[in-house]
Every structure is written in structure tokens, then in C-alpha cells.
Amino acid sequence: MKSEILLYGNTRTSADMFYFAGVSIHDDFFCFTLNGKKCALLSPLEIGRARRTSRLDCIFDYSEVVAQMPKNTKKTYFDAVVSLLKKNKVRSIVVPENFPVGMFNNFLERGISIEYCEGEFFEERAVKSQFEIKEIQKANNVASACFSLVEDILRVSDIRDGVLVYDGENLTSEFLRSEIEKLSISLGADALDTIAASGNQACDPHEVGHGVISANSLIVFDIFPRLRSTGYFGDMTRTFLKGEPSQKQQKLVECVLKAQQNALKCVRAGANGAVIHNSVVQYFEDEGYKTKQIRGSWGGFFHSTGHGLGLDVHEAPSLGIRNCTLECGNVVTVEPGLYYKGIGGCRIEDNVAVERTGARLLSDYHYNWIID
């Protein structure tokens, strides 16, 4: 018995839903296959737009489906999709592993066999088309424009009493993040949760940053804009410093940049992501940068070297501790970092398209980091 696939959710929070349907629908809905065709059950509110712009082969009108259901039966949205599946002789479905457990049980109670798929639901998402690669590149262009803006702000900022002052006010992470978000919107993207963290805050890689920016401190900017038109992400990180770096800061940044450039040279079809990651770990250790807990928090290099990028900002494949063979068409980030309180944090991130003999850079911004 052949199983059909079925998804439930919305395209704002589920990249799989957007990948399948190819249209933005922000209310939860069902999409599924019927004999190889991509289908969805939608309310009249969404049908016109979906029929014009989606990748769906068949769109069922919820109001029409319930009108054909027997009288004196429940006519909820869930009842309608069950009726539709049974009418098309669907007896078995496969759903993603994050499918709602209550709904999972309800399908079983209605006599429809259901199982979940472990891991990636659409494994083919990991191999990008040329269109997808170009969209990721466009999103990275937004990030590059934001880095340029950040540099301009830092360059004209003054140093007073050990902190940065911009336009008469203390310069803060919140202000920098707001400026990045505004520029991204003007360029057709959303840059939510941008990291603009300095000093010891930057030693927590996912700390977004808050408060006043100190002079002579490393400032990590991790910007991952999502294009409003197609939903694809870019993801780039640069580290800057306004003022004079210490010798320890200088060495740390130079080491991170060298590690990143070494890793970029290793990316090619057939390469093992874990081997690339372990080479970065070993390089840092050889340079004297140990990864360990220091007074209750981690110091060193304690995240993966990279991850896939596309409709999700984190997706397959991975450059981490798990074995993973890279394929032509994969898009991955390469983003080693070092983090030590008292010195600061540094991360440098670009992303590349995996090709047969190497990697094609999809992000383009310089690595100059000291701003006078």
C-alpha cells in the first residue's frame, strides 16, 4: 500500500510547507500528495491567490468539501481533510517528525494509518538549484550592505570615557540592530534576531547583544536576512573593533580568519563535513586555543564549523561532529569562532555552493576588522 505524504502548518514557520506549496499562507493548513500530485485544502480566503502563484497541482476548496459531506457529521477543517483523503482512497500517510501528536492520534482513530519520517522530510532541499543559489546570494548582498552601514557608523563614532558615542549618544547594540533591520527592509529582506554583541557578550555565540558598545572591544555582527519575495536566507558574520586591539585580540582574530580560509579550501563534493570540522578544531588546538569550561562557561571553539542554508537559516547538511558527505549543489556556511571572556569573541562567516572540485563563494565582504 503506497503512502501519501501530508503536512500541516503554515509557510511562515515551516520551510517544508513553503517548499512544497510555493506560496505564502500564514494560517495553518493541510497540504498533501494524491497520486503524485501536490495538493492542498484551503479556505476560500486563500484559494484565488494560491491558484495564481503556488506550485500546487490541485487546490481543494474547504467550503465545497464540507458541502459534500453527509449531513449530521462534524465539519471541522480536520474532518474535511479526512473526508477528502478517504474519498481518494488514501489509507496511509507519512508526516514530518514534528507533526502535532494530537492530530497524529486523531488520524489513527479515523482509520488512516500514519507514520512519521525521521530526519529531513524533503531530503532534496539540501541540493539547491541555480535559482535557489542566486536567491541566497541576493540575501547575502543585503547582509554585505548592512556590514558597510555598520562600518560607517563605527568609523564616525567617537571614543569618550571608554565607550563609543554616535551622533551625541552612547552607541548601543540595540541601535545598531535597529539600523540593520531598517536597511534590510528597504532592500527587500527581514533581518530578525541579528547579533550585534561586544565584549564578553560576544563570548556567548547566540547572545544578540545589549547595552553600550565599549571602545577597543571585539564586536560580532551575525546577520541572516530573509528575502521577502522568495523566503531564502543569507547568513554572514564579521567581527569589528573600534579603537586599538590588544595583542591577544589581534592573534585571536587572525587565527579565526586563517581557520576559516583553511576550511573553505576543504569544501568540495565528496568531502566529509565532520573531517572539515575536526580540522578546524585541531588547528585551533595547535595554535594554543583550547576548548574548555572556564569558571562555569565555555571558552574556545564550541559550535559546529557550519550548516546548510536555504529556506531555513539552519538546515542540512552540517559541518559538525556527525559524518556527512557533501554533494554538488549543497550550500553551507563556514563560520569558525573563538570565544574567551576578557579577550572577547570572534566569528567570521561566509557561505559557499559546493561544486565538484571546490566551493563557490556566495558572500562577498572584506575581512578588515580594525576601525580607527
N, C-alpha and C positions, 0 to 999 in steps of 0.2 A: 504494500500500500504506500503510494507516494505521498509524502507530507508537503503541505504548502507552508510558506513562511508567513508570519504575522507579526506586526509591530504595533505598539500603542505608545503614544506620547505626542510631543509637538516639536516642530523644527527649530524652535528657539533653544531648547535644552537637549535635543537629541540629534547629533550629527548623522546617525544612521537613518533617521526619519527624513532628514533633508536630502541625503544621498539617494535614498530610494525614490522619494516623491519629486524632488527638484522644484519645490515651491515652498514659500514661507507661510506656514499656518501656525499660529501661536496658541490656539486652543487644542487640547488633546484630541486625537482622532486615531482610527484604525487604518492601517494600510497593510496589504497582503498580496499574495500571488494567487492566481487562478489559472491553472494550465499554462504556466509560463508568462502570463501577462501581469503587469503591475497594476494593482487596483487600490482604491480607497473608498471608504464610506464617509461622505461629507454632508454637512448641513447645507441647505440652500444658500446660506450666507457666504460660503466659500466656493461653491461649485463653479460659478462663472469664471472667476479668476483662475482657478485650478485648471479648468479645461483649456484656457488660453495659454497658460505659461508653464504647466507642470510637465514632468516626464512620465506621467501615468498613462497607461493604455486604456484604462476603464475607470470611470468615476461613478459610483452609485449614490443616488440621491436618498438621504436618510428619510425624508418625508414620503417618498414613493415606496421605499421598502416597508415602512411601518403600515402604510395604507393597504399593502397586500397581505399583511399578517392576519391570522384568524382573529375574529372578534373575541373579546373577553380574555385576551392574553396580554401580558405585560409588554409594553412597547418602549422600553428604555433603549438607549444607544447600544448597550451591550446585548440586549435581546435582539436588536435589529441585526447586528453583525453575526450572531449565532444563527439566526434565521437565514441570512444570506449565505453563510458557509454551508449549511445543511442543504439548502436549495440547490447548491452547486456540487453536492455530493462530496464535500470535504469532510473527512473523518479524522484527519490527523494534521496537527500544525506544529511548527518549530518556532520558538520565540527566543529573543535575546536573554542572556542570563540575568539582566536587571529587570525583567518583566515583573509587574506587580503580582505578588504572591496570592492576594485575594482573588484577582482576576484569573490567575492560573488555575486555582481550585474551582472557580465557577465554570470554566470550560470543561473540566473533568466531570463536574456534576451534570452538565448538559450533554454528556455523551460524546464529547470531542476529545480524542487523545491529544495530549500536549507534552512536549519535552522542550527543554531549554538547551541552547547552544553555548558551550563553554568557550570563553575567549572571544576573539573578534567575530562579530556576526557577518560582516562583509569583509572577508579577508582581502578581496580585490581592491579595497580602498587604499591599501598600502602602496600600490603601484599607480603612480599618477600619470594622467595623460598630459600631453603638451599644453593643453588648455589649462589644466589644473596647476601645472608648474608655473605658467605665466601669471596666473592669479596670485599664487604665493609670492612671486617676485614683485607684483604690484603692491601687495601688502607690506613687503619688506621696504619698498620705496617710501611708504608712509613712515615707517619706523626711522629710516635714514633722515627724512625731513625733520622728524622730531629730535633726533640727536643734534642736528645742526642748530635747531632752535635752542636746545639746552646749552650747547656750547656758547651761543651768542649771549644768553643770559648770564652764564658763569663768567664770560670774558669781561662784561661791563660791570659786573658786581664788584663792590669794594670790600676790603677786609677791615673790619673795625672790631676791636676788642676780641679778636679770635673767631669771629663769625662773619658770614657773608651777608652783605647788605645790597639789595637790589631796589633801585628806584625809591630810596629812602626808607625802605622797610627791611627787616631781617628776612633773608631768603629761607623758605621752608620747603620741605618735601611736598607738603600739600599744594603749595603754589606751583611748583614745577610739574606735579602730576596734573593739575588743572590745565596748565598751558599745553601740555602734551595731549590731553584729551580734546581740548578745543581745536588744536591744529589737526588732529586726526579726523575729527568730524568734518572739518572744512575740506578734507581730502577724500572723503567718502568712506571712512572707516571708524570703528569704535575701538578705543584703546582702554579697555576696562582693567582695573586692578594693576595698573602699571607700577612697577617697583622703582622708587626713587629713594634709596636708602643710603645713609652715610655713616661713617664711623663704625662703632660696634654694632649698630643696627644692621649694617650690611653683612655682618658675620652670620646672620640668620637668612639663608638664601631666599626665603619666601616672605620675609618682612617687607611690607610695601614702603615703609619709611614714614616718619612723622617728626615734626618739630624743626628747629632751626638747623641749617647746614653749617658745620664748622669749617673754618679755613684749614688747609693742609690735611684734609681727610679724604679718603677714598670714597667715591660716590658711585654706587652701582645703579645703572638705569637698564631695566629689563622691560622692553616694550614689545607687546604682541598684538598688533592691530588686526581686527577682523573686518574684511571688506563688507560693506553693507549690501553690495549688489549681488555677490555670489557666496558669501559666507566663509571664504578661505582666510586663514590666518598667516601672518608673518610672525617672526619671533627673533629678535636680535637683542643683544646685550653689549653695552660698552661701560667701561669704568673710567671716570674722570677724577681729577683732583685740581682744585683751585688753590694756588699758592706754591709752597715748596715741599716736595716729598722728602721723607726720610730715606736713608739708605735701605732700611728694611722694606719700606713700601716700594721703592724702586725695584729691588730684587724680586719681590713678590709678583709685581705686575709683569715684569719681563719674563718670569718663569711661566706664568699663566699663558701669556701670548705664545711663547715657544711651545708649550704643551698643546695649545690649540692648533698651531700650524703643523706640528708633527701629526696630530690626529687627522687633520684634514687630508694630509697626504696618504693616509692609510685607507681612506674610504673609497671603495670600488665594489662592483658587483662580485659576489662570491666571498667578500671579506666577512669575518665573524665580528659582530658588534661587541661581544664580550672581550675578544682579543684586543680590539681597539681601546676599549675602556681600561683594560688591565695594563696596557702600555702607558696610558696616561698616569694611572696610579703608581706604576713603577718609576716613571720619570720624576714625579713629584718626590717620591721617597729617596731616589738617588740624589736629588737636589737638596735633601735635608728637610723636606716638608712632610712631617709625619702626621697621620690622621689618628686622633685620639680624643678622649674626653678630657677637658681641662676645666676643673672647678665646676663640674656639673653640666657643661655644654660641649658640643663637638667643635673641634678645631681641625683644620686641614681640608681635605677633599672628601666630602661625604655625600655626594649625589652622583647620579649617572653622568656619563660624558655627553649623552644626547638622546633624542627621542624623535619619533616620526612627527610630521607636521602636515596639516591639511585642513579639513573641516573641523577637526579638534586641534587644540593647541598642543595636546599630548596624545599621540596615537602610535600605533605600530609603524615601523619596527623600533627597537631600542638599542642604544649603545650603553649597555649596563652589565650587570653581573650575569645575566642569562644569555646562553648561546643563541645567536640569531644571525642567519645568513642574509646579507644584503642582496637586493635584486635591482636590476636596471629599472629606473622609474621611481624607486623609493626617494622620498625627501626626508632628510634627517637634519636635526640641529647638531652642532658640535660646540659644546659650552663648558669646558673645564673651569674650575674656580678654586681659589684658596681663601680660607677664612680663619683669621686669628684675631681675637679681641686684643686691643692695644696696638695692633698694626692696621687692621681693617679687612675688608673683604674685597675680592676682585673676581669678576667673572667676565669672560669675553665669549660672545656667541654669534655664530653665523649659521646659515643653513645651506645645504647643497642638494642637488639632484644626483643620485647615484647613477653612474654610467659604467660601461664595460671596463674601461681602462682607468677610471678615476672618478672624480667628482666635479660637478659644475657648480660654481658658486652662484647662489641666488640672492645673496645680500651683498651690499656694496657700501661700506663706510670705512673710513680710515681708522687707524689704531692709535693715533696721537692722543695722549691722555692728560698731559700736564698743561694746565691753562694758567697763563700769567695774570 
